[in-house]
Amino acid sequence: MAAAGKSVVVTGANGHLGCALVLDLLNHGYQVTATVRDPSDLRKTAHLRDAAEGMGAAERLDIVAGDLMDADCWGDILAGKDGLFQVAAVYSTMSKNPQEDIIDPSIVGTLNPLRAAAEQGVGRVVYTSSIAAVGGMPEGRAKTESDWNENFSLPYTYAKTESEKRAWALAEECGLDLRVCNPGMIWGPHFSRHTPSTEIMSNLIRGKYPMAAKIGFAIVDSRDVASAHRLAYEIESAEGRFLLSAIDLQFIDMGKRVKAVEPKAKVPKIRAPWPLVQVNLLFDWAMGLFGRKRTMSRAIVKSMRRGTSIYDCSKSHKVLGWKPRPLEETIRDTIDACRQLEGGA
C-alpha cells in the first residue's frame, strides 16, 4: 500500500510513540490527521507542530480533537480516510482505582475508534498493543507472536492483553484488516513529558536506583517502533502480530550499557537481594502516606519474579524488513531528550 496520497489518522499523536509515528508518516509523504484530547493546549501540541514545520510538512498535518471514550466523535474523524493507527492508550502502572483509571479506558478507548473505522470503511488499521500482552512466561524460552500473557499481577498488563484480544475479536466480526504491533519498553526521542519508561532512564542517570532489582526489559527505540507501524500498514503480507524489541536486558546490564554511553550516570552496580526489594516496597508505601508519588506496588514486585523478557522478533525482521538501530544511539538520544525536558539537568 503505497504512501502517495494516502490520508491516515493517528490517535494519541502527542504521546511518545504517537509523535514519532506522525513524523515518520509525514517524512514518507502521508497526509496525517493527528488526534489529541485538546488541540489548543500548546504544552502538548507545540512540539508536534514545530517538528512538522521543521521538516516542511506542516501543510500535511491536521491536529484535531479526539476523545477515545467518546464513541460519537470518531465517525467524522475517520470519514474518507485510508488508514487508522490506533496508538493512544493509558500507560500507567500505579492507580488507586485501576479498573476506572486503567482497565476500562484501555478497553473502551480501543474499541471506539476501531468500530468507527469499520463503519467508515477504513482500508487498514494498525493497532499498538504491547509486549506486556505477550507476557514473560514460560521462563527461559523466547516468546513469539503465538504467546499471550496469562499472569495478570499488574492492571496494565491485563488491560493491554484484554484490549488486544477484543480488538482481534472486533476485527473478525467487522471484517477489519487489522495488524498489531507489540513493542517493548520504548526509549528514544520525541516525548514532551515523561512516560514510566523514560522515567526509568531519567532515574538511572540521576542515581535514583542504588541497587538493581531482578527484572528484565525488552528495549526498543520510538523511531523504530514508528517505522514498524508504517511498514505493517504498507506491506500487504504483514498480517497478525509483530513483536518489537531491539534487545532484551536485565536491569543490572541495562545500567552498564547506559554507563558506557554516559560515564557520569550513577547507575546501580549491585543486584538487590529479594528481601530488600520487599523492604523497599514497605518504605515506598509509607512515603506514599506523606504525599510522595509511589513507584512500587505489590503487583509490581510480584511481576518481577515472573518469567523473563526474551522475545523472538524474527517475524518483524523477515516480513517487515525491520532493522532497529543500535542501543547506544537510543540511549544517547533518550538521555538528551530527558535533559532537554528537565531543563538540562
C-alpha positions in Angstrom: 0.0 0.0 0.0 2.0 3.0 -1.3 2.1 6.2 0.7 1.5 8.7 -2.1 -1.8 10.4 -1.5 -2.8 8.3 1.5 -4.7 10.0 4.3 -4.4 8.4 7.7 -5.4 9.1 11.3 -3.0 8.7 14.3 -4.6 8.7 17.7 -2.6 9.8 20.8 -0.4 11.8 18.5 1.1 14.0 21.2 2.4 11.0 23.1 5.9 9.5 22.9 5.2 6.9 20.2 2.4 9.0 18.6 4.7 11.9 17.9 7.4 9.6 16.5 4.9 7.9 14.2 3.4 11.2 13.0 6.8 12.4 12.0 7.7 9.1 10.3 4.5 9.2 8.3 5.0 12.8 7.3 8.5 12.0 6.2 7.2 9.3 3.9 4.6 11.5 2.2 1.4 10.8 4.1 -1.4 13.2 4.9 -1.8 12.9 8.7 -4.8 13.7 10.9 -3.4 13.6 14.4 -5.9 13.3 17.3 -5.3 14.7 20.8 -7.6 15.5 23.6 -7.2 19.3 23.4 -5.5 20.7 20.2 -5.5 24.2 21.8 -3.2 23.0 24.6 0.2 24.2 23.2 2.1 22.5 26.0 1.1 19.2 24.5 0.9 20.0 20.8 3.6 22.7 20.1 6.4 20.1 19.8 4.4 18.2 17.2 3.6 21.3 15.1 7.2 22.6 15.4 8.6 19.3 14.2 6.3 19.1 11.3 7.1 22.7 10.3 10.8 22.0 10.7 10.6 19.2 8.1 8.5 21.2 5.7 5.4 19.1 6.2 3.1 21.4 8.2 0.5 21.5 5.4 0.1 17.7 5.6 -0.6 17.7 9.3 -4.0 18.4 10.8 -4.4 18.2 14.6 -7.9 17.6 15.8 -9.7 16.8 19.0 -10.4 13.1 19.6 -11.6 11.6 22.8 -11.2 7.8 23.0 -14.1 7.5 25.4 -16.5 9.3 23.1 -17.8 6.9 20.5 -19.6 9.5 18.6 -16.7 11.7 17.5 -14.8 9.0 15.5 -17.1 8.7 12.5 -16.4 12.2 11.3 -12.7 11.9 12.1 -12.3 8.7 10.1 -14.7 9.5 7.2 -12.8 9.2 3.9 -9.5 8.1 5.5 -7.3 5.3 4.1 -5.9 4.1 7.4 -6.0 4.3 11.2 -3.1 4.0 13.5 -4.6 3.3 16.9 -1.8 4.4 19.2 -3.4 6.2 22.1 -3.6 4.2 25.3 -3.4 4.6 29.1 0.2 4.0 30.1 0.2 3.7 33.9 1.3 1.0 36.4 0.0 2.7 39.5 -3.6 3.7 40.4 -5.8 3.7 43.4 -8.7 2.7 41.1 -7.1 0.6 38.3 -10.5 -0.5 36.9 -11.6 3.0 36.4 -8.3 4.6 35.6 -6.5 1.9 33.5 -8.6 -1.1 32.5 -11.9 0.5 31.4 -10.3 3.4 29.4 -7.9 0.9 27.7 -10.7 -1.4 26.5 -13.3 1.2 25.6 -10.7 3.5 24.1 -9.5 0.7 21.9 -12.9 -0.4 20.6 -14.5 3.0 19.9 -12.1 4.1 17.1 -11.8 0.6 15.7 -15.6 0.2 15.5 -15.9 3.6 13.7 -13.1 2.6 11.3 -15.1 -0.5 10.3 -18.3 1.6 9.9 -16.5 4.2 7.7 -14.8 1.5 5.5 -11.2 2.4 6.5 -9.0 0.2 4.5 -6.5 -0.9 7.1 -5.9 -0.5 10.9 -2.6 -0.8 12.8 -3.1 -1.2 16.5 -0.5 -0.5 19.2 -0.6 -3.3 21.8 2.4 -4.1 24.0 4.9 -6.8 24.7 3.0 -6.9 28.0 0.2 -8.7 26.1 2.7 -11.4 25.1 3.9 -12.0 28.7 7.1 -13.4 30.2 6.1 -17.0 30.7 7.3 -19.7 30.4 10.6 -18.6 31.8 13.8 -19.2 29.8 12.1 -19.5 26.4 11.9 -16.7 23.8 8.3 -15.7 23.4 6.7 -15.4 20.0 3.5 -13.9 18.4 1.6 -17.0 19.5 2.2 -16.3 23.2 -0.3 -14.4 25.4 0.1 -13.1 28.9 -1.8 -15.2 31.4 -0.3 -13.8 34.6 -2.1 -10.5 35.4 -0.3 -9.2 38.5 -0.4 -5.7 37.0 -3.6 -3.9 35.9 -1.7 -2.5 33.0 -0.8 -6.0 31.6 -4.3 -7.2 32.0 -5.6 -4.0 30.2 -3.2 -4.4 27.3 -3.9 -8.1 26.9 -7.7 -7.8 27.1 -7.7 -4.7 24.8 -5.8 -6.5 22.1 -7.9 -9.7 22.3 -11.1 -7.6 22.0 -9.5 -5.7 19.0 -9.0 -9.0 17.2 -12.5 -10.1 18.0 -14.0 -6.9 16.7 -11.8 -7.1 13.5 -13.1 -10.7 12.9 -16.7 -9.6 13.5 -16.5 -6.5 11.3 -14.0 -7.7 8.6 -11.4 -5.1 9.6 -7.9 -5.5 8.1 -6.1 -5.3 11.4 -2.3 -5.6 12.1 -0.9 -5.3 15.6 2.5 -4.1 16.9 3.7 -5.3 20.3 6.6 -3.1 21.3 8.7 -3.4 24.4 9.8 -0.6 26.7 10.0 2.5 24.4 13.0 4.8 24.7 14.2 7.3 22.1 13.3 10.9 21.4 10.0 12.7 20.7 8.5 12.9 24.2 7.2 16.2 25.6 6.5 14.6 29.0 7.8 11.6 30.8 6.3 8.1 30.5 7.0 5.3 33.0 9.6 4.1 30.5 11.5 7.4 30.1 11.4 8.0 33.8 13.5 4.8 34.2 16.2 6.4 32.1 15.9 9.7 34.0 16.2 7.9 37.3 19.1 5.8 36.1 21.3 8.7 35.2 20.4 10.6 38.4 21.3 7.7 40.7 17.8 7.0 41.9 18.4 3.3 41.8 21.0 2.3 44.5 20.6 -1.4 43.5 19.2 -3.2 40.6 16.1 -5.4 41.1 16.0 -8.8 39.3 13.9 -7.7 36.4 14.3 -7.8 32.6 13.4 -5.2 29.9 12.8 -5.5 26.2 14.0 -2.2 24.9 13.1 -0.5 21.6 13.5 2.9 20.1 10.4 5.1 19.5 11.6 5.8 15.9 12.0 2.1 15.2 8.5 1.3 16.6 7.1 4.1 14.4 8.7 2.7 11.3 7.4 -0.8 12.1 3.9 0.6 12.3 4.2 2.2 8.9 5.6 -0.9 7.4 2.8 -3.0 8.9 0.4 -0.7 7.1 2.2 -0.6 3.8 3.1 -4.3 3.3 0.2 -6.4 2.0 1.5 -9.6 3.6 2.0 -8.1 7.0 -0.7 -10.0 8.9 -1.1 -10.7 12.6 1.1 -9.6 15.4 4.7 -8.1 15.3 6.9 -8.2 18.4 9.3 -5.2 18.6 12.3 -5.4 20.8 15.9 -4.4 19.8 17.5 -6.0 22.8 16.5 -7.9 26.0 18.5 -6.9 29.1 18.4 -7.5 32.8 18.3 -4.3 34.9 21.9 -4.5 36.0 23.1 -5.0 32.4 20.9 -2.2 31.2 22.6 0.1 33.7 26.0 -0.9 32.4 25.0 -0.1 28.8 23.8 3.3 29.9 27.0 3.9 31.9 29.1 3.1 28.7 27.3 5.8 26.8 27.1 8.3 29.7 30.1 7.8 32.1 28.6 10.3 34.6 25.4 8.3 35.0 25.0 7.0 38.6 23.7 3.5 37.7 23.3 0.6 40.2 26.3 -1.7 40.4 24.9 -4.5 42.5 21.7 -6.6 42.4 19.1 -6.1 45.1 18.6 -9.1 47.4 14.9 -10.2 47.3 14.2 -9.4 51.0 15.5 -5.9 50.4 13.1 -5.4 47.5 10.2 -6.3 49.8 11.5 -3.8 52.5 11.7 -1.1 49.8 8.1 -1.8 48.9 7.1 -1.1 52.5 9.2 2.1 52.6 7.6 3.2 49.3 4.1 2.6 50.8 5.0 4.6 53.9 6.3 7.6 51.8 3.0 7.5 49.9 1.2 8.2 53.1 3.1 11.6 53.2 2.1 12.5 49.6 5.2 11.3 47.7 4.4 9.7 44.3 4.6 6.0 44.7 6.8 4.0 42.3 6.1 0.4 43.6 3.2 -1.8 44.5 2.6 -5.4 45.5 1.6 -6.1 41.9 4.8 -4.6 40.5 7.0 -6.5 42.9 5.1 -9.7 42.2 5.6 -9.2 38.5 9.4 -9.0 39.0 9.5 -12.7 40.0 7.6 -14.0 37.0 9.2 -15.0 33.7 11.8 -13.4 31.6 11.9 -10.7 29.0 13.2 -12.6 26.0 11.3 -12.2 22.7 11.7 -13.6 19.2 11.3 -10.8 16.8 12.3 -12.7 13.7 8.9 -12.3 12.1 9.2 -8.5 12.3 12.7 -8.7 10.7 11.5 -11.1 7.9 8.1 -9.7 7.0 8.6 -6.0 7.6 12.3 -5.8 6.9 12.6 -4.2 10.3 16.1 -3.2 11.4 16.2 -1.5 14.8 19.1 0.9 15.4 22.0 0.3 17.8 21.1 0.5 21.5 23.9 3.1 22.1 22.1 5.6 19.7 18.8 5.0 21.5 20.4 5.6 24.9 22.2 8.8 23.9 19.1 10.3 22.3 16.9 9.3 25.3 19.4 11.0 27.7 19.5 14.1 25.5 15.7 14.2 25.4 15.5 13.8 29.2 17.9 16.6 29.8 16.0 18.9 27.4 12.7 18.1 29.1 14.2 18.6 32.6 16.0 21.8 31.7 19.5 20.5 31.1 19.8 18.6 34.4 
